[in-house]
Amino acid sequence: MKNRIKKSIAVCVMGLLALTQIGCSDLLDQEPQGKWVDGDNPGGSFQTDVFSLYARMKGWGVTGGIPAFAVHSIRSEDVEKGSTLSDGSDVASMYDNFNYNASDGNLASYYSSNYALIHTANTVLANIKEAEEGGIQLTEIDLACRGEAYFFRAFLYFNLIRAYGQVPLINFKIKDAAETNIPKSTEAEIYAQIDADLTEAESLLPEQWESKYLGRVTWGAARALHAKTYMQRNDWSNMLQASSDVIQSGLYDLNTPFDRIFRESGENSSESIFELQCTATAALPGSTDIGSQYAQVQGVRGAGMWDLGWGWNCPTPNLASTFEAGDPRKDETLLYFLKPGEDPNSIQANKPYGEKPVAQEVMNRYYNKKVYTDPAKRTQFNRFGYWMNIRMIRVSEMYLIAAEASNELGQTGDAMEYLEMVRARARGGNADILPKITTMDQAEMRDAIRHERRVELAMEWDRFYDLVRWGIAREVLHAAGKTNYQDKHALLPLPQAEVDKSNGVLVQNPNY
């Protein structure tokens, strides 16, 4: 049963919901990472810790900063480190060129940040269970908090298993740091926990929240994440079932034009299944308590009006070349800039704001347009885009997951129709572009679906993992010039500091 949450909750949350009041930041204050103590929840409610999960999900180590971009994005052929050659040269060496170093700081930050949030989710689940066993009658909100904690724990372990493979499975409340010193669990055991957590989340989360709680995860988010976890395992039957459940729910649609999805006006559209909420105010124009550095880290690095960020995580010419002629998604994925000495008339103004670099020089040929901010908001707040929501799961991906699973199950006709839904929205009524794919050859359809995933979801974190699960990472990356990649690089080494302090309990991944 999927409950619709109707009961009002009086809360003050910074960064989760549209900001309506200031002054409750103490509710999100946490003990330093790695110090496992009670007392993280001064408000005394399950919601406080749950809301801290949302706030910290946007943070540097998990989503909003260089560790996340390095692990998820830069390793694919669609992305390069960006910025200047000297800025983060160690990141380029490790993640662009696959010279893995187990002592890398970003590697350690990503690992510890995900585990810090797992600790909070475990605390929420344990506290709710203790209250229930103590005779307290759980409310709808308590049950929803339980569902949110299950969702986030599954999400975080999905991060870890894709990045590192086998990791310690800590699914209990920690009282002392020594309790975390346990051996790695198998991938099968970790995925079993993910499946169990998402099944629980699906049973507890509402289909919708009241509008004032926009951004809290729902049944659809849990089911969509489940589809993605099945996809990573190439579990075609479960992958199809989960994705089609989301599609057929009627809660989401493809009615939002592609050129609006990633603009501020397109936040929380009918396309959005899971979206981390960010905002800014005159009082807090650059606060990561209510916003994120997600757009700043990827913002154009240049001069004058184009000094918008650090210039990391840039699209490559390889990605630019893969779009079909006339595909409008190319102009919504890439911000174009002049090459040195290039004729200013050779490049069109960037839509929708008409901005075009002429006198200014920028560091890279392309930047990620999916974090391109409204100039009016830059004037209102700051130039770094702290207010930009982070799109995590979109319904178009569910159609592509359903298409891929259908095709692999021999249902190529169904795959054709799922694929066409995505292409039809992309072409926007222009019959002269993006023709319908009508092949009934399974191998040809497979290639078409893989292409569509690449262009529809470009710069959205999954490309490297797609290459790995398809078994073509080495072939594709070598062809793109990333010739250092070997099969062992599918998984990162565990942070060496974690291995060392375990006194032999935690075993380093093979080949490192």
N, C-alpha and C positions, 0 to 999 in steps of 0.2 A: 504494500500500500504506500502511495506517495502522498503524504499529508501536505495540504496547503496551509502555510503558516499565516494566521490571521491576527494572532495576539500581538498587541503593541509592546515594544520593548523600549524602556527609557535608557538609552546608552549615549555615551559620548565617545566617538571613535574618530581618530585622526587618520586620514589616508584610506580608510575602507570605503566610506560613504561620501556623498557630496557633503562638503564641509558646511555645517550650519552653525557651529559654535567653536570657540577656542577655549582652552584652559583645562583640558583633561589629559594632557600628555603624560601625567604621572601614571595613568592607567596602563600605559604601554611600556613603562620603564621595566627593564629586566635586569637580573643579575648578570655579571659578565659571563660570556660564553665559556662553557667548561666547568662552571661552578654549579654543581647540582644541589640545589637547596629548595626547600619549601619557602613560600613567601614571595614567589614571583607574581602573585595574584592579590594585590592589596585591596582590590574591590570586593573580593570574596565570591565572585560569580564565575561560572564556567565561561561566560562570554568574554571576559577580560582576556584570558589566555587565547581564546579563539581569535579575537580581534588582533591580538599581537601577531598571530600567524599571518594574517593578511598584510599587516604593516611590514613585517620582516621579509615576507616573500618578495617584496619590491626592492629589497636591499642589495647591497653591493655583491655579496657572495653568491646569491641564489639566482637572481634575475637581472638586477639593474646595473651590474658593473662588469669590469674586464674579466674576472674569473668565469662568469657565465658565458660571455661571448667567446672566450678562448675555448672552453670545453665543448660548447654546443655548435658553434657557428664557424669559427675561423678554420677548422680542419677540413671543411668541404671545399670543392673547387669553385663554388659560387662566391666565396668570400675571401678577402685578404685582410691582414691585420690593419692596414691603413695608417693614417697619421704620417709622421716622418720616419725615415729609416732609423734614426737614433732613438726615437721614442718607442720604448718597448721592444727593442731588438731581440731581447730574450724571449718574448712572446712569439715573435715571428719565427725564431729558430725552433721553438718547441712545437707550436701549434700549426703554423703555416708549413713548416719544413720537417716536422715529425722527428726532431732530435729530442726525444722525451727525456726529461730530467725529473727524477722522483723527488728532488728537493725544491722544485719550483714552488714559489709562493702562491701563485694563482691556483695551482693544483690543490694545495693544502687549504686555501680559503674556501674553495668550492666544496670540498669534502666536509670541513668543519661547519660551514654555514648550513648545509643540508642537515647534518646531524643535530645541530642546535635546535632547529625547528622540529625535527623528529622528537627530540626530548620534550618540547612543549606539547606536541600532539599526544605523546604518551602520558604526560601529566594530566591533560584534560580527560583522556579516556579513563585513567585510573581513578581520578577524583570523582567522576560521574559514577563509576562502578561502586566506589566506596559509599557514596551517598545513597545509591539505590540499595545496597546491601544493608545500610543503616536504617532502612525503613522510610527514607524520603521518597515521596511520590514525584517522579520526574514529570516536568511539564513538556509541552510541545517544543518549547525553546530549548530545554535541556536536551531533548532527543535530537533536535537539529544541530546543536553544538557537538553532540557525539558524532553525527554524520559528517560535519565539517572536519573534525579531527581525523576521522577515518580517511576522508578524501585527501587531506594534506599529507598524512603519513604515506599513503599510496603514491601520491605525486612525487614526494621527496625520495622515496625508495626507487621509483622509476627513474628519476634523475641519476641516482647513484649506480643502479645496475647497468644502465646504458653507458655510463662513463667508465666505470671500474670493473664491472662484472661482479664477481663474488665480493661481498662486503659483510661485516658483522650485522646480524639481524637483531636489533635492540627494539623490542616491542613491549617494554615494561617501563614503569616509572623508576627513575634513577634517584637513589638517595646519596650515593657516593660515587665519585668518578671511577673508582676501582671496578665497579660493576660493569663498566663499558669495555673492559679488557677481555673480550671474548673472541674466539676464532671466527673466521669468515663462514658464512652459510653458503650453500650452493645456490646457483641461480634458480633452480627449481624451487627451493625453499623460499627464496625471496619473492618470486612470482606468485607462489601460493599465498603468501601474506598479502601481496598487492591485490590478488583476486578476492581474498576474504574481506579485506578492508573496503574495496569498492563495492562489493555486494552489500555489505552493511550500509555503506553510504547511500547507495541507491534506494535502500528500503527506508531510510530515515530522512532524507533531504526532501524539501518541497519542490514542486515543479516551478513555482514562482514565489518570490518574496514580495512584500509590500514595496511600493516604489521608493520609499525612504531608505530601504535596505538594499538598494541596487548595488550589485557587485558581489553579494554573498553567493557562494556556490549552491547549485541546485542539483536535482536529480539528473538533469540533462548533462551537467558538467561531469558528474561521476560516471554516467553511462558513456559519454564521449571519451573520457580518459580511459575507461575500460577498453573501448574500441582501439585506442592507440596502443595500449599495452598488448592486446592480442595481435595487433599489426606488427609490432616489433618481434613477435615470436612467429610470424607468418602462420598464425592459427586462423585459417581462412573461414571456417564455419562460425566460430565465436566472433570473429572480426566482422563478418557480415551481419550477424544477429544484432550485435551491439550498435553498430552504425545505423542500421535500418530502424532500430528502435528509436533512435534520436530523430531521424528523418521523419518517421511516421508519427511522431508525437504531435506534430503540428505547432510546436513551441518556437520553431526557428524557420527561417526561409531565406531565399536568395534574392529578395526584392531590393536590397540595398545596392545601388550601383557601385561597381568596384572602385570608382574614383572618389567615393565618399567614405569607404570603410575605415581608412586610416587617417582621415581628417578629424579634427575635433568635433565637427558636426556629425560624424558617423560613430561616435563612441556609444557603446551599449545598444547597437542597432539590432535588428531582428536576425542579423548574421551571427551575432556574438553569443557564444556558449559560455566561455570563461574569460573574463577580462579583469585585470588588476586595476583598481581605481586609483587615479592620481589627480591631484589638484594643486592649486596655488592660490594665495590670497595676497592682498596688498601688504598685510603684516608679515606673511611668510612666503615671499615670492620664490625662494629657492630652498625650501625646507624638504629634506627627505623624510621627515615625519609624516607629511601629508602628500608628498610627491615622490619622485624617483629620478635618479641620474640616468635612466635608461636612454632618454633622448639626448641628453648632454654628451654622453660617451660616444654616441654615434653621430652627433651633429657635425655639420660642415666645419672643417678647420680652415679658416682663411682670415681675411682682413675686412674691416669695415662692416658692412651689412652681412657679410658671410662669416663672421666670427661667431658661430653658433654652437661650438662644442669642441670635442677633442679629436674628431675625425677618425675614430676607430670603426672596425667592422664594416668595411667597404665592399660593395658589389664589384665583381671582377668583369673585365671584358668578355671572359668566357661565358658568364651568366648573360650579359647583354646580348651576346650573339645567338642565344638559344631561343629567343622569342620568335614566333612566327611573324611574318610581315603583317604590319598593321595591328598587331595585338595591343590593345589599349593598356594592358597590364604592364607593359614595359615602361610606359611613361609614369605609371603609378608606383613603380618599384625603384626606378633609378632617377636620382637627381643628376642632371648633366652639367658638366663644367668644361670650360675651354682648356685645351692643351696649350702648352707654351707656344706662342707664335701663331695660334689658330685664329682664323678670321672670325670675329664676333658674329658676323652674319650667318655663319655656318651652323649655329646652334640656336634652337628655339628657346623661348622663355619657358621657365618651369611653371607648369600649371599647379594650382589654380590661381596663384597670386601674381603671376607675370614677372617674377624676379629673374634677372638674367645677369650673370657676372660679366662685366666688361673690363673695368680697370683693375679690379681685385684679382689676385691670384689665389688659388686654393691648392691644397696639397695632393688631391687625388682626382682622377677622371670622373669617378662616380661616387655618390653617397647614397645611403639608404633613405629613400623617399618615404618609407613607411613610418618614419619618425619626423617628417617635415612639418614644422609648426607654423601656425597662423601668425603673420607679422604683427597683427593687431594685438595678439596676446603677448608677443615679445615686448611690445611697447608698454603694455599694461603691467606685466610682471618682470620678466627678465628674458634674456635671449636664449636661455638654455633648455627650455621646454620641460621643466620639472612636472608640469601638469599633464603631460601626455600619457593617456592610459596605455597599458601594455596588453595587447591582444594575445591571448594564450591559446584558445581553441576556437575555431570558426566552423560554421556548419558546412561550408564548402568542402572542408576536409572530410567530413562524414560521407559526403557523396563520393569523394575519390576513394575513400577506404572501402565503401560498398562496391564501387566499380572494380577495384582491384581484387577484392575477395570473390566477387561474382565471376570474374573472368577466370581466376585460378580454379574455381569450382566447376568450370565448364559452362557457365551461364553467360556466355559472351554477349548475347542479346540484351540481357539486363545490364551488363557492364556498359554497353553502348549508351543506354538511356541515362544511367547515372552520370556518365562522362559528359553527355550532351547538356545536361542541366547546368553544369559548371561552365562549359564553353558558351552556352547561350547567354548566360548572365554577362560573361566577359565581353562578348561581341556587342552587347548593348543595342541590339536592333539593326546593326550594320551587317547585312547579308553578304557583303563582299569580303568579309574577313572570317577567319576561324571556322571553316566549313565543318559540318558535322562529320565525325569519324564513323564510317559505316562498315568497316571491315568486320568480317566474322571469323577471321583468322586469329586464334588465341595469341600467338606470338606477336603479331602486329598490334593487336589491342593492348597487350602488355606494354609494349614500347610507347604507345600513345598515352596510356595512363601514367606511366612513369614520367613522360615529358610534362604532362599536365600538372602533376604534383610539383614538379620543379618550378614551373612558371607561376602557378597559382599561389604557391606557398613560399615563394622565394624570400629569403632573409628571415624566415620564421622558424629557424632552429633545427629542423629535422633532416636536412639534406644529407649530412654525413651519416646519420643513422640509417637513412634509407639505403644508401650505397652499401653499408655493411650488411644489412639484413637481406639485400638482394644478391649478395655475394659478388659484387662488381666493383668494390671500392678500389682495389689495386689497379684494375684496368682503367677506370675512369680518371682516377687521380693522376696516374702516370701520364695519360693522354693530355691532361690539363697542365702538365709541367711539375706536378708535385711528386717527383720521382723517388723521394726518400721513403714514401709510404710502403710499409710491408704489412703483411696480414696481422702481425702482432700488435700493430698500432691501432687496431680496432678498439682495444681497451687501453686506458691510461694506466700507468703504474699507481699504486697506492702511495699517498704521501709518505716519504721515508721517515719523517719525524714520528708518524703514527706507528709505523713498523718498529722503530727503534725503542720507543717508550713502552711497547707491549711486552718486552723481554721474551720474545720468541713466540708469543701467542698469535700475533697477527703476521701472516706469511705474505711476503711481497708477491705480486702477480708474476707469472712466468716471464722470463727474458729480460727482467729489469734488476 
